[in-house]
Amino acid sequence: MFPARRAFLFLQGPRSPFFNQLGQRLTDDGHKVVKVNFSTGDQAIWHGKLTETFRDPWPMLGEFIVELWRRHEITDQVAFDDCRLAHRAVIPVARRRGIRSHVLEAGYLHPHWVTLEREGANGYSLLPRDPEWYHSVGPTIPHALPPRPFRQTFTTRAAHDVGYHLAQLVNPVMFWQTRGHARLPGASHSPGTFRQLVALNRRRSLERCRKLIGEGGPFYLFPLQPAEDPRIRWHSSLADRWEALERVIRSFACFAPGRARLVVIDRAGDLSSGDARRLRGLARETEIGDRLIVMPGGDLNRLIEHASGLVTINGSEGLMAIESECPTVVLGQAIYRMPGLISPSSLDDFWRHPISPDRRLFRSFAKVLTHATQINGGFFSREGIDLAVVNAVSHLTDNVSPIERLLWDSRLPVAS
């Protein structure tokens, strides 16, 4: 049994005031909160009293964290993104020592949701991959109320990013043997320029969406995850995003129907001019020419409605497609990679035989997912942070998490 008063160790959080506000709320409720800073960016957004600083080489992190667990009598640790260098090694060790890990991520279900799971998220999630389990458990869960909406603006998130990146400029001096989780920006723009660029790209993308849909004919979607998305490295066998691109394009060229088009969507906006040249060269080499379309963003929901199918490594776009009953094939590991949700065929067969997801299974899966892993809130707007803090506290302090309760009741093994 865990004590009523807990001791939380906060590792790295999102680039926003969320961790600071969550730590303050737990402190106000009588819990102990200790924060580890790994970079000047971390220092800039944390204002709590109990702070530890890690400046040693990464191989010494395990020993450093174990000493903090002992000295502060830590019962729980909180981390944003369990694939980060600062988190990968310490979460499994904490589990063996009886310390609970709470992992935060962007919401599996967009928008207005945040993911909060015990022991791991995405490929490390405790969620089963057995469709029969969801058929059995899903109907026992009451329907959840819709999330409370809140405004989320690009400008607010950009301001948090810029502030964090500016603080990171001092990193080589103060944290010369470590690095923060975010890269320094290659160029800076004023907020006005940001808004103009986003508005211009959005208009162009929407025009291309309308043209593509209006032309008719089958097309398949491949929304790109960010090049640095850790899910590619840690939850797939792919070396990087380009390997996925090459594999998908070559398969499409060999096996897709002659009239079909492949739409590569650069949602993160990080395809470089060099990447674009490589894609054009690959289109020429595979002789698909203008059947390969590269689109900077766009209305993905509308495109999914008209698409013949969607390919993803393991991004949230896969869930969007499954919810819309669009045939989906997954190249990596994902919480939704299971029979009945994704197309059972290989990538090569998918182009000619896309199979739609099971609607009843998805309803049960979505009920479990919402109940067990999602809380209403966000990481970047003031209202979203307020909601996420209030909803996270009860999950962090409960003895048994919702997913653990479901697993225990169904007699499946759990991590704690």
C-alpha positions in Angstrom: 0.0 0.0 0.0 1.3 3.4 -0.9 1.4 6.2 1.7 -1.3 8.9 1.6 1.5 11.5 1.3 3.7 10.7 -1.7 7.1 11.9 -2.8 7.1 12.7 -6.5 10.3 13.0 -8.7 9.6 15.1 -11.8 11.9 14.3 -14.7 11.6 16.2 -18.0 8.3 17.8 -18.9 6.8 19.6 -22.0 8.1 23.0 -23.0 5.4 24.9 -21.1 4.4 25.9 -17.5 2.5 22.6 -17.1 5.0 20.7 -15.0 5.6 23.7 -12.8 1.9 24.2 -12.2 1.3 20.5 -11.6 4.2 20.3 -9.1 2.8 23.3 -7.2 -0.7 21.7 -7.0 0.7 18.5 -5.6 2.8 20.5 -3.1 -0.2 22.4 -2.0 -2.0 19.1 -1.4 0.7 18.0 1.0 2.9 15.9 -1.3 6.6 16.2 -1.7 7.8 17.2 -5.2 11.4 17.1 -6.4 12.4 18.2 -9.9 15.5 17.2 -11.8 16.7 19.7 -14.4 18.7 18.4 -17.3 19.2 21.7 -19.2 18.8 25.5 -19.0 15.5 25.1 -20.8 14.3 22.9 -17.9 15.5 25.5 -15.4 13.7 28.4 -17.1 10.3 26.8 -16.8 10.5 25.3 -13.3 10.1 27.4 -10.2 9.6 24.8 -7.4 11.7 24.8 -4.2 13.1 21.3 -4.3 15.4 21.1 -7.4 18.2 18.8 -8.3 20.5 19.4 -11.3 22.1 16.7 -13.5 25.3 17.8 -15.3 27.2 14.6 -15.5 27.7 12.3 -18.5 24.6 10.3 -19.4 26.0 6.9 -18.3 26.0 8.3 -14.7 22.3 9.2 -14.8 21.1 5.9 -13.3 23.3 6.2 -10.2 22.3 9.8 -9.8 18.6 9.0 -10.0 18.9 6.0 -7.6 20.5 8.3 -5.0 17.6 10.8 -5.4 15.1 8.0 -4.9 16.9 7.0 -1.6 17.5 10.5 -0.3 14.0 11.9 -0.9 12.2 8.6 -0.3 10.6 8.8 -3.7 7.3 6.8 -4.2 6.4 8.1 -7.7 8.1 9.7 -10.7 6.5 11.7 -13.5 7.9 12.0 -17.1 6.8 13.5 -20.3 7.6 11.2 -23.3 9.2 7.9 -22.1 11.4 7.7 -25.2 13.6 10.6 -24.1 17.2 9.9 -23.2 16.6 11.0 -19.6 13.7 8.6 -19.2 14.4 5.4 -21.0 16.8 3.9 -18.5 15.2 5.0 -15.2 11.6 3.9 -15.8 12.3 0.1 -15.9 14.6 0.4 -12.9 12.0 2.3 -10.9 9.4 -0.4 -11.6 11.7 -3.1 -10.1 12.2 -0.9 -7.0 8.5 -0.5 -6.5 8.5 3.2 -7.6 5.5 4.0 -9.9 6.2 5.9 -13.1 3.5 8.2 -14.6 4.0 8.9 -18.3 2.5 11.9 -20.0 2.1 12.4 -23.7 0.0 14.3 -26.2 -3.5 12.9 -26.3 -4.1 9.7 -28.3 -7.5 11.2 -29.1 -7.3 14.8 -30.4 -8.1 17.5 -29.5 -8.6 18.5 -25.8 -7.1 15.3 -24.4 -3.8 14.5 -22.7 -2.4 10.9 -22.3 -1.5 9.8 -18.8 -0.5 6.2 -18.3 1.3 4.1 -15.6 4.7 2.7 -16.6 4.7 3.7 -20.3 2.8 5.1 -23.3 2.6 4.2 -27.0 4.7 1.1 -27.7 5.4 0.8 -23.9 1.7 1.1 -22.9 0.1 -1.5 -20.7 -2.9 -1.6 -23.0 -3.4 -5.1 -24.4 -3.2 -5.8 -28.2 -5.9 -8.5 -28.0 -9.2 -7.5 -29.8 -11.2 -10.1 -27.8 -10.2 -8.3 -24.6 -11.7 -5.1 -25.9 -14.8 -6.8 -27.0 -15.2 -8.2 -23.5 -14.2 -5.1 -21.5 -15.4 -2.2 -23.7 -19.2 -2.8 -23.1 -18.7 -2.7 -19.3 -17.3 0.9 -19.4 -19.9 3.7 -19.2 -19.8 6.3 -22.0 -17.5 9.1 -21.1 -18.7 12.7 -21.2 -17.2 14.7 -24.0 -14.1 16.7 -23.1 -14.4 20.3 -22.1 -13.2 22.3 -25.1 -10.6 25.1 -24.8 -8.8 27.4 -27.1 -5.4 26.3 -28.4 -3.5 28.8 -30.6 -0.3 28.3 -32.6 1.0 31.6 -31.2 0.9 30.5 -27.6 2.7 27.3 -28.3 5.3 29.1 -30.4 5.9 31.5 -27.6 6.6 28.6 -25.2 9.0 27.0 -27.8 10.9 30.2 -28.4 11.3 30.9 -24.7 12.6 27.4 -24.1 15.0 27.5 -27.1 16.4 30.9 -26.0 17.1 29.4 -22.5 18.9 26.5 -24.3 21.4 28.8 -25.8 23.3 28.8 -22.5 23.3 25.0 -22.4 26.9 24.5 -23.7 28.2 26.6 -20.7 26.0 25.3 -17.9 25.2 21.7 -19.1 28.2 21.0 -21.4 28.0 17.2 -20.9 24.3 17.0 -21.4 21.7 18.2 -23.8 18.0 19.2 -23.6 15.4 17.2 -25.5 14.7 20.0 -28.0 17.0 21.2 -30.8 17.9 24.8 -31.2 15.9 26.5 -33.9 17.7 26.9 -37.2 16.1 30.3 -37.8 14.0 32.8 -35.9 10.8 34.5 -37.0 8.7 37.2 -35.4 5.2 36.0 -34.2 3.7 38.1 -37.1 5.9 36.2 -39.6 4.9 32.9 -38.0 1.2 33.7 -38.4 1.7 34.8 -42.0 3.6 31.7 -43.0 1.1 29.4 -41.3 -1.9 31.1 -42.9 -0.2 31.0 -46.4 0.7 27.3 -46.1 -2.8 26.5 -44.9 -4.5 28.3 -47.8 -2.2 26.5 -50.3 -2.8 23.1 -48.6 -6.6 23.6 -48.6 -6.6 24.5 -52.3 -4.6 21.4 -53.1 -7.0 19.3 -51.0 -10.0 20.6 -52.9 -8.3 20.0 -56.2 -7.2 16.4 -55.3 -10.7 15.4 -54.1 -12.4 17.2 -57.0 -10.4 15.3 -59.6 -11.8 12.0 -58.3 -9.9 8.8 -58.6 -8.3 6.6 -55.9 -5.6 8.0 -53.6 -3.7 6.7 -50.6 -2.4 8.9 -47.7 1.0 8.7 -46.0 1.1 11.5 -43.3 4.7 12.0 -42.2 5.6 12.0 -38.6 8.3 14.5 -37.5 11.8 13.4 -38.6 12.9 13.4 -34.9 9.8 11.5 -33.6 11.2 9.0 -31.1 8.4 6.6 -31.9 10.1 5.9 -35.2 13.3 4.8 -33.6 12.0 3.1 -30.5 8.7 1.6 -31.6 9.5 0.4 -35.2 12.2 -1.5 -37.0 12.9 1.5 -39.3 16.1 3.3 -39.0 14.5 6.7 -39.8 11.7 8.4 -41.6 13.4 8.3 -45.0 13.6 4.5 -44.9 9.8 4.5 -44.4 9.3 6.9 -47.3 11.4 4.8 -49.6 9.8 1.6 -48.6 6.2 2.9 -49.1 7.0 4.6 -52.4 8.7 1.6 -53.9 5.9 -0.7 -52.8 3.3 1.7 -54.2 5.1 1.8 -57.5 5.2 -1.9 -57.8 1.7 -2.9 -56.5 -0.7 0.0 -56.5 -3.4 0.3 -59.3 -2.2 2.4 -62.2 -4.7 5.2 -61.6 -4.0 5.5 -57.9 -2.0 8.3 -56.4 0.1 8.5 -53.2 -0.2 11.6 -51.2 2.7 12.3 -48.8 1.6 14.8 -46.2 4.3 16.9 -44.5 2.2 17.7 -41.3 5.3 18.8 -39.3 6.6 21.1 -42.0 10.1 19.7 -41.7 10.7 18.3 -45.2 13.8 20.1 -46.4 14.5 21.1 -50.0 17.0 18.2 -50.1 14.2 15.8 -49.0 12.0 17.2 -51.8 14.7 16.6 -54.4 15.2 13.0 -53.2 11.5 12.4 -53.4 11.4 13.8 -57.0 14.3 11.5 -57.8 12.6 8.5 -56.3 9.4 9.3 -58.3 11.4 9.3 -61.5 13.3 6.2 -60.6 10.1 4.2 -59.8 8.4 5.7 -62.8 5.3 7.0 -60.8 6.0 10.6 -61.8 3.2 12.9 -60.8 1.2 10.1 -59.2 3.4 11.0 -56.1 2.0 14.1 -54.5 3.7 15.9 -51.7 1.4 18.2 -49.7 2.4 20.6 -46.9 -0.3 19.9 -44.3 -4.0 20.2 -45.3 -7.3 19.1 -44.0 -6.4 15.6 -43.0 -9.9 14.7 -41.7 -11.4 15.6 -45.1 -8.7 13.7 -47.0 -9.3 10.6 -44.9 -13.0 10.7 -45.7 -12.2 10.4 -49.5 -9.0 8.2 -49.3 -8.8 4.6 -50.4 -6.5 3.9 -47.4 -3.8 5.4 -45.1 -0.3 4.3 -44.3 1.4 5.3 -41.1 4.5 4.3 -39.1 2.8 4.6 -35.8 1.4 8.1 -35.6 -1.9 9.4 -34.3 -3.1 9.7 -37.9 -3.7 6.0 -37.7 -6.3 6.4 -35.0 -8.0 9.2 -37.0 -8.2 6.9 -40.0 -9.5 4.0 -38.1 -12.2 6.2 -36.4 -13.3 7.2 -39.9 -13.4 3.6 -41.0 -10.6 4.2 -43.5 -8.4 1.1 -44.2 -5.1 1.6 -42.4 -1.7 -0.2 -42.5 0.9 0.3 -39.8 4.6 -0.1 -40.3 5.7 0.1 -36.6 4.3 -0.7 -33.2 1.2 1.2 -32.0 -1.5 0.8 -29.4 -4.0 0.3 -32.2 -2.0 -2.3 -34.1 -4.2 -5.3 -33.7 -6.4 -7.5 -35.9 -9.7 -5.9 -36.6 -8.5 -2.3 -36.4 -5.8 -2.3 -39.0 -5.7 -4.0 -42.4 -4.3 -7.5 -42.0 -2.6 -7.5 -45.4 1.0 -6.7 -46.0 2.0 -3.3 -47.4 2.4 -4.7 -50.9 -1.1 -6.3 -50.8 -2.7 -3.3 -49.1 -2.7 -1.1 -52.3 -5.1 -3.5 -54.1 -6.9 -5.1 -51.1 -7.4 -2.5 -48.4 -9.7 -3.8 -45.6 -11.7 -1.4 -43.4 -11.6 -1.6 -39.6 -14.2 -3.3 -37.5 -16.6 -0.5 -36.3 -17.8 -2.4 -33.2 -14.2 -3.2 -32.1 -13.2 0.4 -32.5 -16.1 1.6 -30.3 -15.0 -0.8 -27.6 -11.3 0.2 -28.1 -12.1 3.9 -27.9 -14.1 3.5 -24.7 -11.2 1.7 -23.0 -8.7 4.2 -24.4 -10.6 7.2 -23.1 -11.4 5.7 -19.7 -7.9 4.2 -19.0 -5.4 6.7 -20.6 -7.0 10.1 -21.4 -7.6 13.1 -19.3 -9.2 16.4 -20.4 -6.6 19.2 -20.8 -3.6 20.4 -22.7 0.0 21.4 -22.2 0.2 24.9 -23.8 -2.8 27.1 -23.3 -3.7 28.5 -19.8 -7.1 26.9 -19.8 -5.8 23.6 -21.1 -3.1 23.5 -18.4 -5.6 24.3 -15.7 -7.8 21.4 -16.8 -4.9 19.0 -17.2 -3.5 19.8 -13.7 -6.9 19.2 -12.0 -7.5 16.0 -13.8 -4.0 14.6 -13.5 -3.8 14.9 -9.7 -6.4 12.2 -9.0 -4.7 9.8 -11.4 -1.2 10.5 -9.9 -2.4 9.9 -6.3 -4.7 6.9 -6.8 -3.3 3.6 -5.6 -4.4 1.8 -8.7 -4.6 3.4 -12.2 -7.7 2.9 -14.4 -5.7 0.6 -16.8 -4.3 -1.5 -13.9 -7.8 -1.9 -12.5 -9.2 -3.1 -15.9 -6.3 -5.5 -16.2 -6.6 -6.8 -12.7 -10.3 -7.4 -13.1 -9.7 -9.3 -16.3 -6.9 -11.3 -14.7 -4.2 -10.1 -17.1 -0.7 -9.4 -15.8 0.1 -5.8 -14.9 3.4 -4.1 -14.0 2.6 -3.2 -10.4 
